[in-house]
């Protein structure tokens, strides 16, 4: 009964966090510090760092699954906590970068912020692939928030039967978000203004 209480105790917090994080990120994504008089240079060092964090997160997730399959629960717990910490670090850096830099247009070869017909023709249909990956990445990164939190709380509550059931859904989605984060960076990085 106490285990159910732990899940119940955190359910409202999970709902709140799952709503607040995407809303705050969306709002902050539209905020540019320079529009408020702050003279800040774009934090252009951050995209390769947060892309690397996404890649490390993917490795940590796979390692954590292997650890639990090999019966190493303590290592699994530590790795999953690390994966959450890495995801939070990614989010903070992602927001910080987008608050200091203008959006990058995929295919903008001359970095003028405009995708003209020649640039569009040169990029071709790969642009559609980029947007498919980007849109699924964004949507699933929103969906993964409550899944990770529910999965984590069920482990804390030692409801391992319920934890395993949702982890089978959470893991592949979280892995997809981490891997596509790297892919999106690799695809857009040639178009960042220097």
C-alpha positions as CSV (number, residue, x, y, z in Angstrom):
1,X,0.0,0.0,0.0
2,X,2.9,2.4,0.8
3,X,4.3,1.9,-2.6
4,X,1.0,2.9,-4.2
5,X,1.1,6.0,-2.0
6,X,4.5,7.0,-3.3
7,X,3.2,6.8,-6.9
8,X,0.1,8.7,-6.0
9,X,2.2,11.3,-4.1
10,X,4.3,12.1,-7.2
11,X,1.5,11.8,-9.8
12,X,0.4,15.5,-9.6
13,X,4.1,16.6,-9.6
14,X,4.7,14.5,-12.7
15,X,1.8,16.0,-14.5
16,X,2.8,19.5,-13.5
17,X,6.4,19.0,-14.6
18,X,5.3,17.4,-17.8
19,X,3.3,20.4,-18.7
20,X,5.5,23.2,-17.3
21,X,8.8,22.1,-18.9
22,X,7.6,22.1,-22.5
23,X,5.7,25.4,-22.0
24,X,8.6,27.1,-20.3
25,X,11.0,25.8,-23.0
26,X,8.6,27.1,-25.8
27,X,8.4,30.5,-24.1
28,X,12.2,30.7,-23.5
29,X,12.9,29.5,-27.1
30,X,11.2,32.7,-28.3
31,X,13.0,35.0,-25.9
32,X,16.2,36.6,-27.3
33,X,18.3,38.3,-24.6
34,X,19.5,40.9,-27.1
35,X,15.8,42.0,-27.4
36,X,16.0,43.0,-23.8
37,X,19.1,45.1,-24.1
38,X,21.6,42.4,-23.1
39,X,24.7,42.5,-25.2
40,X,25.5,38.8,-25.3
41,X,27.3,36.9,-28.0
42,X,25.6,33.7,-29.2
43,X,26.8,30.7,-27.2
44,X,27.9,29.0,-30.3
45,X,30.1,26.6,-28.3
46,X,27.0,24.9,-26.9
47,X,25.4,23.0,-29.8
48,X,28.3,20.5,-30.2
49,X,28.4,20.1,-26.4
50,X,24.7,19.4,-26.1
51,X,24.8,17.1,-29.1
52,X,27.6,15.2,-27.5
53,X,25.5,15.0,-24.3
54,X,22.7,13.5,-26.3
55,X,25.1,10.9,-27.7
56,X,26.4,10.1,-24.2
57,X,22.8,9.8,-23.0
58,X,22.1,7.2,-25.7
59,X,25.2,5.2,-24.6
60,X,24.3,5.5,-20.9
61,X,20.7,4.3,-21.7
62,X,22.0,1.2,-23.5
63,X,24.6,0.5,-20.8
64,X,21.8,0.8,-18.2
65,X,19.6,-1.7,-19.9
66,X,22.6,-4.1,-20.3
67,X,23.4,-3.6,-16.6
68,X,19.9,-4.6,-15.5
69,X,19.8,-7.5,-17.9
70,X,23.0,-8.7,-16.2
71,X,21.4,-8.3,-12.8
72,X,23.4,-5.3,-11.7
73,X,20.6,-3.2,-10.2
74,X,22.9,-0.7,-8.5
75,X,24.7,0.1,-11.7
76,X,21.4,0.4,-13.5
77,X,20.1,2.9,-10.9
78,X,23.2,5.0,-11.1
79,X,23.2,5.0,-14.9
80,X,19.5,5.9,-15.1
81,X,20.1,8.8,-12.7
82,X,23.0,9.9,-14.8
83,X,20.8,9.7,-18.0
84,X,18.3,12.0,-16.3
85,X,21.0,14.4,-15.2
86,X,22.5,14.5,-18.7
87,X,19.0,15.2,-20.2
88,X,18.6,18.1,-17.8
89,X,22.0,19.5,-18.7
90,X,21.1,19.2,-22.4
91,X,17.9,21.1,-21.8
92,X,19.6,23.9,-19.9
93,X,22.3,24.3,-22.6
94,X,19.7,24.1,-25.4
95,X,17.6,26.9,-24.0
96,X,20.7,29.0,-23.2
97,X,21.9,28.7,-26.8
98,X,18.5,29.6,-28.3
99,X,18.1,32.6,-26.0
100,X,21.4,34.0,-27.4
101,X,21.3,32.9,-31.0
102,X,19.0,33.4,-34.0
103,X,17.3,30.3,-35.4
104,X,19.3,28.5,-38.1
105,X,17.5,27.7,-41.4
106,X,18.3,24.2,-42.8
107,X,20.0,24.8,-46.2
108,X,21.0,28.4,-45.6
109,X,24.5,28.1,-47.1
110,X,25.4,31.7,-47.0
111,X,24.2,32.1,-43.4
112,X,22.0,35.2,-44.2
113,X,18.9,33.8,-42.4
114,X,17.1,33.4,-45.7
115,X,16.7,30.2,-47.7
116,X,16.6,31.3,-51.3
117,X,15.6,29.2,-54.3
118,X,19.1,28.3,-55.2
119,X,19.9,27.1,-51.7
120,X,16.7,25.2,-51.5
121,X,17.4,23.5,-54.8
122,X,20.9,22.6,-53.7
123,X,19.6,21.0,-50.4
124,X,16.8,19.2,-52.2
125,X,14.7,16.5,-50.6
126,X,17.1,16.0,-47.7
127,X,15.4,19.0,-46.2
128,X,12.2,16.9,-45.8
129,X,14.1,14.1,-44.1
130,X,15.6,16.7,-41.7
131,X,12.2,18.0,-40.8
132,X,10.7,14.6,-40.3
133,X,13.5,13.7,-37.9
134,X,13.3,17.1,-36.2
135,X,9.6,17.1,-35.7
136,X,9.5,13.5,-34.4
137,X,12.5,14.4,-32.1
138,X,10.6,17.4,-30.7
139,X,7.3,15.6,-30.2
140,X,8.8,12.6,-28.6
141,X,11.1,14.8,-26.4
142,X,7.9,16.2,-25.0
143,X,6.2,12.8,-24.6
144,X,9.3,11.3,-22.9
145,X,9.1,13.7,-19.9
146,X,6.2,12.0,-18.1
147,X,7.4,8.5,-19.2
148,X,10.8,9.0,-17.6
149,X,9.3,10.4,-14.5
150,X,6.7,7.7,-14.1
151,X,9.3,5.0,-14.8
152,X,11.7,6.5,-12.2
153,X,9.0,6.9,-9.5
154,X,7.9,3.3,-10.0
155,X,11.5,2.2,-9.5
156,X,11.7,4.3,-6.3
157,X,8.5,2.8,-5.1
158,X,10.0,-0.6,-5.8
159,X,7.1,-1.5,-8.1
160,X,9.4,-3.3,-10.4
161,X,6.6,-5.2,-12.2
162,X,5.0,-1.8,-13.2
163,X,8.5,-0.3,-13.7
164,X,9.5,-2.9,-16.2
165,X,6.2,-2.6,-18.1
166,X,6.6,1.2,-18.7
167,X,10.3,1.0,-19.1
168,X,9.7,-1.1,-22.3
169,X,8.0,1.9,-23.7
170,X,10.2,4.6,-22.2
171,X,13.5,3.2,-23.2
172,X,13.1,3.1,-27.0
173,X,11.5,6.5,-27.1
174,X,14.2,8.1,-24.9
175,X,16.9,6.4,-27.0
176,X,15.3,7.7,-30.2
177,X,15.2,11.2,-28.8
178,X,18.9,11.0,-27.7
179,X,20.1,9.6,-31.0
180,X,18.0,11.9,-33.2
181,X,19.3,14.9,-31.2
182,X,22.8,14.0,-32.5
183,X,21.5,13.5,-36.0
184,X,19.6,16.8,-36.0
185,X,22.8,18.6,-34.9
186,X,24.9,16.9,-37.5
187,X,22.4,17.8,-40.2
188,X,22.0,21.5,-39.2
189,X,25.5,22.3,-38.1
190,X,26.8,23.2,-41.6
191,X,24.3,26.0,-41.7
192,X,25.2,27.6,-38.3
193,X,26.5,31.2,-38.8
194,X,30.1,31.4,-37.5
